[in-house]
Amino acid sequence: MLDFNTHDLSEHVGILIDTAMEREAALLPPRAYLGASSLGEDCARRLQFQFFDAPKDVGRHFAGRTLRVFARGHRIEDWMADWLRQAGFDLRTRDDRGEQFGFATANGRVRGHADGVIVAGPDTFRYPMLWETKAVGAKTFRELQKKQLAASRPVYATQVALYQAYLGLHEHPALFTAICADDMDIYAERVKFDPGLAQRASDRAVEILRACDAADLLPRISTTPTHQTCRQCPWQDRCWSLSSPTTLN
């Protein structure tokens, strides 16, 4: 006889949902470009694997539960856009063609898609200004409060700088917001354009693409696979099994 107690039913439904989400994620087309959202990451070799859509290590694909967390983050970001509009900000998340604000350079091999542009609103801000938002956990939220964006989350800061540069939104500070997914607290920061950061990120993209074209492996971030960044990398095994320049995919 089947056991219909609550615990077993919860597990069963969760497995069905996670399996469906993992199946859908596997059907998404690969992203054959370097994204602005990742150019601030520490390891250039990881970005090479990502660019080539190299097969991830066994067991390193996003599990259904993680995909559900991502989905929650997207919904929270949509709420933030609605709340800003309610607060009087004229926030645009699509351009005149109905497409997300973005840029492409290096023959389309470097791209980025911004969350939005605020063109008018309360007179305590200057317009137009880039808007970028994140849904974060309590730890990241506290670090943002303590250190601000550039010091606590350089990957996000790089993303903002690139958008400001390539979208021509560098004249006025960007509005960066973050929502704590644990208690829905809001963090907001004006982010002045950092031309040096944008230039370094652009130069890094060129360096990575040249190495990819030459099938050269850029240096690892560490000399040991037990480094924290390596442990979290979905290509950890693949990376540390390669000892000489080779094709990455």
ZARO-366070 format. One record per residue (C-alpha): x, y, z; residue in three letters. Coordinates in nm, 2 decimals. Layout:
BEGIN
{X:X Y:Y Z:Z res:ALA} $
...
//
This chain:
BEGIN
{X:0.00 Y:0.00 Z:0.00 res:MET} $
{X:0.13 Y:0.35 Z:-0.08 res:LEU} $
{X:0.23 Y:0.57 Z:0.20 res:ASP} $
{X:0.06 Y:0.91 Z:0.16 res:PHE} $
{X:0.20 Y:1.08 Z:0.47 res:ASN} $
{X:0.29 Y:1.45 Z:0.43 res:THR} $
{X:0.67 Y:1.40 Z:0.43 res:HIS} $
{X:0.66 Y:1.14 Z:0.15 res:ASP} $
{X:0.42 Y:1.35 Z:-0.05 res:LEU} $
{X:0.64 Y:1.67 Z:-0.01 res:SER} $
{X:0.94 Y:1.48 Z:-0.13 res:GLU} $
{X:0.75 Y:1.33 Z:-0.42 res:HIS} $
{X:0.62 Y:1.66 Z:-0.54 res:VAL} $
{X:0.95 Y:1.83 Z:-0.49 res:GLY} $
{X:1.13 Y:1.56 Z:-0.71 res:ILE} $
{X:0.87 Y:1.60 Z:-0.98 res:LEU} $
{X:0.92 Y:1.98 Z:-0.99 res:ILE} $
{X:1.30 Y:1.97 Z:-0.97 res:ASP} $
{X:1.32 Y:1.71 Z:-1.24 res:THR} $
{X:1.10 Y:1.93 Z:-1.47 res:ALA} $
{X:1.31 Y:2.24 Z:-1.40 res:MET} $
{X:1.64 Y:2.06 Z:-1.46 res:GLU} $
{X:1.50 Y:1.92 Z:-1.79 res:ARG} $
{X:1.39 Y:2.27 Z:-1.90 res:GLU} $
{X:1.73 Y:2.42 Z:-1.80 res:ALA} $
{X:1.91 Y:2.15 Z:-2.00 res:ALA} $
{X:1.72 Y:2.27 Z:-2.32 res:LEU} $
{X:1.83 Y:2.63 Z:-2.29 res:LEU} $
{X:2.07 Y:2.73 Z:-2.57 res:PRO} $
{X:2.44 Y:2.79 Z:-2.47 res:PRO} $
{X:2.55 Y:3.14 Z:-2.42 res:ARG} $
{X:2.83 Y:3.18 Z:-2.67 res:ALA} $
{X:2.97 Y:3.50 Z:-2.54 res:TYR} $
{X:3.14 Y:3.66 Z:-2.24 res:LEU} $
{X:2.88 Y:3.83 Z:-2.03 res:GLY} $
{X:2.92 Y:4.16 Z:-1.84 res:ALA} $
{X:2.78 Y:3.98 Z:-1.54 res:SER} $
{X:3.08 Y:3.75 Z:-1.52 res:SER} $
{X:3.38 Y:3.96 Z:-1.63 res:LEU} $
{X:3.46 Y:4.06 Z:-1.28 res:GLY} $
{X:3.51 Y:3.70 Z:-1.16 res:GLU} $
{X:3.85 Y:3.61 Z:-1.03 res:ASP} $
{X:3.94 Y:3.32 Z:-1.26 res:CYS} $
{X:4.00 Y:3.39 Z:-1.63 res:ALA} $
{X:4.03 Y:3.02 Z:-1.72 res:ARG} $
{X:3.68 Y:2.96 Z:-1.58 res:ARG} $
{X:3.55 Y:3.23 Z:-1.82 res:LEU} $
{X:3.72 Y:3.04 Z:-2.10 res:GLN} $
{X:3.53 Y:2.72 Z:-2.01 res:PHE} $
{X:3.21 Y:2.93 Z:-1.99 res:GLN} $
{X:3.27 Y:3.09 Z:-2.33 res:PHE} $
{X:3.32 Y:2.75 Z:-2.50 res:PHE} $
{X:3.03 Y:2.60 Z:-2.31 res:ASP} $
{X:3.26 Y:2.32 Z:-2.20 res:ALA} $
{X:3.08 Y:2.02 Z:-2.04 res:PRO} $
{X:3.06 Y:2.07 Z:-1.66 res:LYS} $
{X:3.20 Y:1.81 Z:-1.42 res:ASP} $
{X:2.97 Y:1.52 Z:-1.33 res:VAL} $
{X:2.72 Y:1.64 Z:-1.06 res:GLY} $
{X:2.80 Y:2.01 Z:-1.12 res:ARG} $
{X:2.49 Y:2.11 Z:-1.30 res:HIS} $
{X:2.24 Y:2.33 Z:-1.11 res:PHE} $
{X:2.01 Y:2.11 Z:-0.91 res:ALA} $
{X:1.63 Y:2.18 Z:-0.92 res:GLY} $
{X:1.64 Y:2.34 Z:-0.57 res:ARG} $
{X:1.91 Y:2.59 Z:-0.69 res:THR} $
{X:1.70 Y:2.67 Z:-1.00 res:LEU} $
{X:1.41 Y:2.74 Z:-0.77 res:ARG} $
{X:1.63 Y:2.98 Z:-0.57 res:VAL} $
{X:1.72 Y:3.16 Z:-0.90 res:PHE} $
{X:1.35 Y:3.18 Z:-0.99 res:ALA} $
{X:1.28 Y:3.34 Z:-0.65 res:ARG} $
{X:1.55 Y:3.60 Z:-0.72 res:GLY} $
{X:1.41 Y:3.69 Z:-1.06 res:HIS} $
{X:1.06 Y:3.74 Z:-0.90 res:ARG} $
{X:1.20 Y:3.96 Z:-0.63 res:ILE} $
{X:1.38 Y:4.17 Z:-0.88 res:GLU} $
{X:1.06 Y:4.22 Z:-1.07 res:ASP} $
{X:0.89 Y:4.33 Z:-0.75 res:TRP} $
{X:1.17 Y:4.59 Z:-0.69 res:MET} $
{X:1.10 Y:4.73 Z:-1.04 res:ALA} $
{X:0.73 Y:4.76 Z:-0.95 res:ASP} $
{X:0.81 Y:4.92 Z:-0.62 res:TRP} $
{X:1.04 Y:5.18 Z:-0.77 res:LEU} $
{X:0.77 Y:5.28 Z:-1.02 res:ARG} $
{X:0.52 Y:5.31 Z:-0.73 res:GLN} $
{X:0.77 Y:5.54 Z:-0.56 res:ALA} $
{X:0.77 Y:5.78 Z:-0.86 res:GLY} $
{X:1.06 Y:5.66 Z:-1.06 res:PHE} $
{X:1.01 Y:5.64 Z:-1.44 res:ASP} $
{X:1.19 Y:5.31 Z:-1.48 res:LEU} $
{X:1.22 Y:5.15 Z:-1.83 res:ARG} $
{X:1.32 Y:4.79 Z:-1.85 res:THR} $
{X:1.27 Y:4.77 Z:-2.23 res:ARG} $
{X:1.38 Y:5.00 Z:-2.51 res:ASP} $
{X:1.17 Y:5.14 Z:-2.79 res:ASP} $
{X:1.18 Y:4.80 Z:-2.97 res:ARG} $
{X:1.06 Y:4.61 Z:-2.67 res:GLY} $
{X:1.40 Y:4.46 Z:-2.60 res:GLU} $
{X:1.60 Y:4.46 Z:-2.28 res:GLN} $
{X:1.86 Y:4.73 Z:-2.26 res:PHE} $
{X:2.20 Y:4.59 Z:-2.36 res:GLY} $
{X:2.52 Y:4.61 Z:-2.56 res:PHE} $
{X:2.73 Y:4.39 Z:-2.78 res:ALA} $
{X:3.09 Y:4.44 Z:-2.88 res:THR} $
{X:3.38 Y:4.24 Z:-3.02 res:ALA} $
{X:3.16 Y:4.10 Z:-3.30 res:ASN} $
{X:2.90 Y:4.00 Z:-3.04 res:GLY} $
{X:3.13 Y:3.80 Z:-2.83 res:ARG} $
{X:3.11 Y:4.03 Z:-2.54 res:VAL} $
{X:2.75 Y:4.13 Z:-2.43 res:ARG} $
{X:2.55 Y:4.26 Z:-2.14 res:GLY} $
{X:2.19 Y:4.31 Z:-2.05 res:HIS} $
{X:2.10 Y:4.58 Z:-1.79 res:ALA} $
{X:1.81 Y:4.56 Z:-1.56 res:ASP} $
{X:1.69 Y:4.91 Z:-1.66 res:GLY} $
{X:1.72 Y:5.28 Z:-1.71 res:VAL} $
{X:1.55 Y:5.54 Z:-1.49 res:ILE} $
{X:1.47 Y:5.85 Z:-1.70 res:VAL} $
{X:1.29 Y:6.06 Z:-1.44 res:ALA} $
{X:1.17 Y:6.06 Z:-1.08 res:GLY} $
{X:1.23 Y:6.22 Z:-0.74 res:PRO} $
{X:1.44 Y:6.54 Z:-0.77 res:ASP} $
{X:1.70 Y:6.40 Z:-0.53 res:THR} $
{X:1.85 Y:6.20 Z:-0.82 res:PHE} $
{X:1.99 Y:6.29 Z:-1.16 res:ARG} $
{X:1.87 Y:6.14 Z:-1.48 res:TYR} $
{X:1.90 Y:5.93 Z:-1.69 res:PRO} $
{X:2.07 Y:5.67 Z:-1.47 res:MET} $
{X:2.14 Y:5.30 Z:-1.49 res:LEU} $
{X:1.95 Y:5.08 Z:-1.26 res:TRP} $
{X:2.08 Y:4.74 Z:-1.15 res:GLU} $
{X:1.94 Y:4.52 Z:-0.88 res:THR} $
{X:2.01 Y:4.19 Z:-0.71 res:LYS} $
{X:1.83 Y:3.96 Z:-0.47 res:ALA} $
{X:2.08 Y:3.85 Z:-0.21 res:VAL} $
{X:2.11 Y:3.65 Z:0.11 res:GLY} $
{X:2.15 Y:3.81 Z:0.46 res:ALA} $
{X:2.53 Y:3.77 Z:0.46 res:LYS} $
{X:2.58 Y:3.95 Z:0.13 res:THR} $
{X:2.33 Y:4.21 Z:0.23 res:PHE} $
{X:2.52 Y:4.29 Z:0.55 res:ARG} $
{X:2.84 Y:4.31 Z:0.36 res:GLU} $
{X:2.69 Y:4.56 Z:0.12 res:LEU} $
{X:2.57 Y:4.77 Z:0.41 res:GLN} $
{X:2.92 Y:4.76 Z:0.57 res:LYS} $
{X:3.15 Y:4.79 Z:0.27 res:LYS} $
{X:2.93 Y:4.91 Z:-0.02 res:GLN} $
{X:2.93 Y:4.76 Z:-0.36 res:LEU} $
{X:3.28 Y:4.80 Z:-0.50 res:ALA} $
{X:3.45 Y:4.65 Z:-0.19 res:ALA} $
{X:3.20 Y:4.38 Z:-0.11 res:SER} $
{X:3.09 Y:4.26 Z:-0.45 res:ARG} $
{X:3.35 Y:4.35 Z:-0.72 res:PRO} $
{X:3.17 Y:4.13 Z:-0.98 res:VAL} $
{X:2.86 Y:4.34 Z:-0.95 res:TYR} $
{X:3.06 Y:4.66 Z:-0.95 res:ALA} $
{X:3.23 Y:4.55 Z:-1.28 res:THR} $
{X:2.89 Y:4.47 Z:-1.43 res:GLN} $
{X:2.76 Y:4.82 Z:-1.34 res:VAL} $
{X:3.07 Y:5.00 Z:-1.48 res:ALA} $
{X:3.05 Y:4.81 Z:-1.81 res:LEU} $
{X:2.68 Y:4.90 Z:-1.85 res:TYR} $
{X:2.75 Y:5.26 Z:-1.77 res:GLN} $
{X:3.03 Y:5.27 Z:-2.03 res:ALA} $
{X:2.87 Y:5.08 Z:-2.32 res:TYR} $
{X:2.51 Y:5.22 Z:-2.27 res:LEU} $
{X:2.64 Y:5.58 Z:-2.25 res:GLY} $
{X:2.50 Y:5.62 Z:-1.89 res:LEU} $
{X:2.82 Y:5.73 Z:-1.73 res:HIS} $
{X:2.73 Y:6.10 Z:-1.67 res:GLU} $
{X:2.52 Y:6.03 Z:-1.36 res:HIS} $
{X:2.56 Y:5.78 Z:-1.09 res:PRO} $
{X:2.38 Y:5.45 Z:-1.13 res:ALA} $
{X:2.12 Y:5.33 Z:-0.88 res:LEU} $
{X:2.22 Y:4.99 Z:-0.74 res:PHE} $
{X:1.96 Y:4.82 Z:-0.52 res:THR} $
{X:1.96 Y:4.49 Z:-0.34 res:ALA} $
{X:1.68 Y:4.31 Z:-0.16 res:ILE} $
{X:1.75 Y:4.07 Z:0.12 res:CYS} $
{X:1.56 Y:3.76 Z:0.04 res:ALA} $
{X:1.55 Y:3.66 Z:0.41 res:ASP} $
{X:1.35 Y:3.96 Z:0.53 res:ASP} $
{X:1.29 Y:4.18 Z:0.22 res:MET} $
{X:1.51 Y:4.47 Z:0.35 res:ASP} $
{X:1.62 Y:4.71 Z:0.08 res:ILE} $
{X:1.97 Y:4.84 Z:0.02 res:TYR} $
{X:2.03 Y:5.13 Z:-0.22 res:ALA} $
{X:2.35 Y:5.30 Z:-0.33 res:GLU} $
{X:2.45 Y:5.56 Z:-0.59 res:ARG} $
{X:2.74 Y:5.42 Z:-0.79 res:VAL} $
{X:2.96 Y:5.67 Z:-0.97 res:LYS} $
{X:3.11 Y:5.57 Z:-1.30 res:PHE} $
{X:3.46 Y:5.41 Z:-1.26 res:ASP} $
{X:3.62 Y:5.44 Z:-1.61 res:PRO} $
{X:3.93 Y:5.26 Z:-1.49 res:GLY} $
{X:3.73 Y:4.96 Z:-1.38 res:LEU} $
{X:3.53 Y:4.95 Z:-1.71 res:ALA} $
{X:3.85 Y:4.97 Z:-1.91 res:GLN} $
{X:4.02 Y:4.69 Z:-1.72 res:ARG} $
{X:3.72 Y:4.47 Z:-1.77 res:ALA} $
{X:3.71 Y:4.54 Z:-2.14 res:SER} $
{X:4.08 Y:4.48 Z:-2.17 res:ASP} $
{X:4.04 Y:4.15 Z:-1.98 res:ARG} $
{X:3.76 Y:4.04 Z:-2.22 res:ALA} $
{X:4.00 Y:4.10 Z:-2.52 res:VAL} $
{X:4.27 Y:3.90 Z:-2.35 res:GLU} $
{X:4.04 Y:3.61 Z:-2.28 res:ILE} $
{X:3.90 Y:3.61 Z:-2.64 res:LEU} $
{X:4.25 Y:3.61 Z:-2.79 res:ARG} $
{X:4.35 Y:3.32 Z:-2.57 res:ALA} $
{X:4.03 Y:3.13 Z:-2.67 res:CYS} $
{X:4.10 Y:3.20 Z:-3.04 res:ASP} $
{X:4.45 Y:3.06 Z:-3.00 res:ALA} $
{X:4.33 Y:2.76 Z:-2.78 res:ALA} $
{X:4.56 Y:2.88 Z:-2.51 res:ASP} $
{X:4.48 Y:2.81 Z:-2.15 res:LEU} $
{X:4.51 Y:3.11 Z:-1.93 res:LEU} $
{X:4.66 Y:3.06 Z:-1.58 res:PRO} $
{X:4.45 Y:2.92 Z:-1.30 res:ARG} $
{X:4.36 Y:3.15 Z:-1.01 res:ILE} $
{X:4.54 Y:2.91 Z:-0.77 res:SER} $
{X:4.81 Y:2.65 Z:-0.74 res:THR} $
{X:4.58 Y:2.40 Z:-0.57 res:THR} $
{X:4.24 Y:2.26 Z:-0.65 res:PRO} $
{X:4.14 Y:2.31 Z:-0.29 res:THR} $
{X:4.12 Y:2.69 Z:-0.33 res:HIS} $
{X:3.77 Y:2.81 Z:-0.25 res:GLN} $
{X:3.71 Y:2.95 Z:-0.60 res:THR} $
{X:3.83 Y:2.61 Z:-0.75 res:CYS} $
{X:3.61 Y:2.41 Z:-0.52 res:ARG} $
{X:3.30 Y:2.61 Z:-0.63 res:GLN} $
{X:3.39 Y:2.59 Z:-1.00 res:CYS} $
{X:3.17 Y:2.36 Z:-1.22 res:PRO} $
{X:3.48 Y:2.28 Z:-1.43 res:TRP} $
{X:3.72 Y:2.20 Z:-1.14 res:GLN} $
{X:3.80 Y:1.84 Z:-1.25 res:ASP} $
{X:3.84 Y:1.93 Z:-1.61 res:ARG} $
{X:4.06 Y:2.23 Z:-1.53 res:CYS} $
{X:4.30 Y:2.04 Z:-1.31 res:TRP} $
{X:4.33 Y:1.75 Z:-1.55 res:SER} $
{X:4.47 Y:1.98 Z:-1.82 res:LEU} $
{X:4.84 Y:2.04 Z:-1.80 res:SER} $
{X:4.90 Y:2.21 Z:-2.13 res:SER} $
{X:4.73 Y:2.44 Z:-2.38 res:PRO} $
{X:4.45 Y:2.25 Z:-2.56 res:THR} $
{X:4.10 Y:2.30 Z:-2.69 res:THR} $
{X:3.88 Y:2.37 Z:-2.40 res:LEU} $
{X:3.56 Y:2.21 Z:-2.52 res:ASN} $
//
